[in-house]
Amino acid sequence: MNLQMSDQDRLVREWFGKSEVVYDIDFLKRLEKMKLIFRLLPFVKNIGVCNSIALGMADEKSDIDLFVVTRANRLYITRVFLVVLFQLLGVRRHGDKVSGRFCLSFMVDEESLNMANLMIKDDYYLELWRRNIWWIYKDDEIFEKWVDVNELRFAQSIYDWDKFKIIQVLEKVCDNFLVDKLESFLGRLQRLYAHKKYVQKKFPKGVIFEEGVVKCHDMDARWDIRKFVKENL
């Protein structure tokens, strides 16, 4: 794996206490066991492995963070489907069940790939994050768009899986106004749920439920990381 690092990147790793880059093959084995499931997911354009695993900072307690890119106007349907499916399969992270489980806390649609729209000023962590994602699907269109809008040199793919033809047919069948209405309804429902869940926490900065973006990071440390990096550069 090609981990691109600058002095700022190394300080980000130091903030996490992970100066050494270590990749755990066991996490990749868990991904491979889910290959059939990943190839059956409707409305998913691409999936990236990110955060601790892609950055070589994972340990035995780590989860498997997934960055999911969906078709336009299918974000909230896809999110409900994935959460329910992964929960039924017993592989979704929730509560104190973390190690080796899949975290679905960051999803965007194909029209919301520009991470600059989510960055804070001098966002050292998200800058490192977006340069080091391991993509699962071989989707040249998403690769090119991701690289272009984020002004990157390239994107990294660890697998070249594609969806089963029957799923592609299903997506075309579901391309109608009834499914559009369902997407709108589920979007409103999830935003309402998020508001009620986080209202007592004054909606953490790392929580976003918007058109094209869902990001559920209660503990967003980017401000602390930025301060640490600036103090040690």
N, C-alpha and C positions, 0 to 999 in steps of 0.2 A: 504494500500500500504506500502511496506517495503522500506523505503528510507535509504540507507546505507550512513553514514556520518562519516568522520574523522575530525580532527582539520582543515586540509586544506580545506575540503568540506565546513565547516562552514564559513571559511574566504571567500571562493568563493561566498557563499550566501550573506555575509556581503558586498562584493563589489557591488552586485546587489541591496543592500538595502532590502534584503528579508530574514531576520534572522528567521522568523516564517514560519513553513511548513503549508501551507493551500491548500487543494484540493477542487476544485470547481466541484460539480457534474454536473453542466450545460454543461460543456465541454464533459463529457461522454455521456450525452443525445444527443448532436449533433453528436457524433460518432455513436451512435445507430441508429439515423435517416438515416445514410449513409450505414447501414449494407448491404442492397441490392446492392448498387453500389460497395462496397468493394468486395463482393462475385462474381462480374462480371468482375473483372480486370484481363486481360490476362497477362501472363509472370511475374506476381508478386508472389514472394516466401513468403514474409512476410512484414508486415508494423508495424512500432513501433511509438508510440506517445512519443515524447521526449521534451527536453528543458524545458521551464517554467512550463508546465502542469505536466509532469512526476516528476519534481523536487519540486513541490508544491510552485511555485513562480508566478503562473499566477494571473492576475487580469482581470477586465472587459474589458480592452483594448487589451488583449493578443490574438494572433492567435493560431492555433492548428498546431504545427510543426510535420510533419510526416517524419520518416526515412524509406525509401522504399528500400527493397531488391528485386532485379529482378533475373530472370534466367540469366545464363551466356550468353553473346553475344546477349542480348535483352534489354540492359539498355536504349539506346537512342530511340528505338521504344516505349518502355514503357513510357519514359518521355514525349514524344510528345503526346501520347495517354492520359496520365493523365492530362497534362496541358490543352489540348483542352477540355477534358471532364469536368474537374472541372470548367473551365472558362464558358462553356455553362450552367452548372448547377448553376452558380452564387455563388459558394462556395470557389473559389480560391482567395488567398491573392494576391493583386496587387495594386500598387499605394498607395492611402490613405485608401483603403478598407482592413482593417486589422482585427479588432475585430471579433472573432469567426469564421474566415475563415481559410482554410487549406493552409499551406505553404509547397511547394514541393521542397524545396531548397537543400535537401541532399538525394542522391540516390546512391546506389552501387549495383553491381551484386554479386551473391553468391560466386564468387571467390575472392572478395575484402572485406571480413568482418573484417580483422585485422586492428583495429583502430590505432595500434602502428605505422603503415605506414603513418598516417596522423598527428601524434602527434609532437608537438614541444618539446624541452627539458623542463622537469618539467611542463607538460601540465595538470595543476590541474583541469581545467574546463572539458576537454575532458575525463579525467579519471573519474570524477564524472558523466559525461553524459553517458558514455558507461555502467556504472553499474546500471543506472536507466532509462531504456527504458521499456515502457509498450507495449508488443507485442499484435497484434490483431489476427493474424492467429495462429492456433495451428499446427505448423509445427515442429515436433520433430527433423527433420534433421537439420533445420536452428538453432533451439535452441541449439542443441548439438555442432554444429560447431561454433556458436557465443560464447558460453561459453568457448569452447576449445581454439580457436585462440586468444581470448582476456583474457585468464587466469582468468575467473570469477568463482564464486562459483555456480551461477545459473542465469537464466533469468526469468523475470516476465511477465506473460501473464494475460491480463484483459478480453480477450474474447477467444473463441476457434472456431472462424468462419472458414469455409472452402469454397473453390470455387465450383460453380455449375459444375456438370459433363460436361455440354455442353461446358464450358470454357476450361476444361481440354482436351476435345476432340479437340477443336479449336487449342490449343497450339501444340498438336501433328501434326495436319494437317499443321501448319505453321512452322514445323521443317524441313525446306528445304533451298536450296542454294539461292532461290529468296529472301526469308525473310532475310537471312544472308547478301545479297547484300544491301537490304533496310536498315538494321541496320548499315552497314558500311557507306552508303550514309548519313543517318541522323546523324551519329556521326560526320562526316566531316563537315556537314552543321552547326550543333550546335556549334562545336568548332570554326568555322569561325565566326559565329554570336557573340560568346562570346569574341573573340579577338577584333572584331570591336567595341563591346559595351564597353569593359573595357580598350581599348588601351590608352585612354586619362587619365585613372586613374592608369596607369602603372600596370594593373592587380593586384587587391588587393590580399593579402596573403590568404584570406579566399575563393577565387574563384578557383575552380579546374574543369577542363574538360579533363579527361584522360580516358584511357581504363579502364572501370569498376568503375569509380568514377565521380560523378557530385556533386559539392558542390558550392553553390552560396551564400556566406555570404560576402557581400560587407564590412560590418563592423565587422571584426573579432577581438574581444577584448581579445583574449587569452594571448597576450603579456602583456597587461595592468593588467590583472587578476594575472598573474604569478608574476609580480612586486609587486602588492599589498599583495599577500599571503606571499612572501618571507620577505617583510618588517614588517609583523605583526605576523609571527610565533614566 
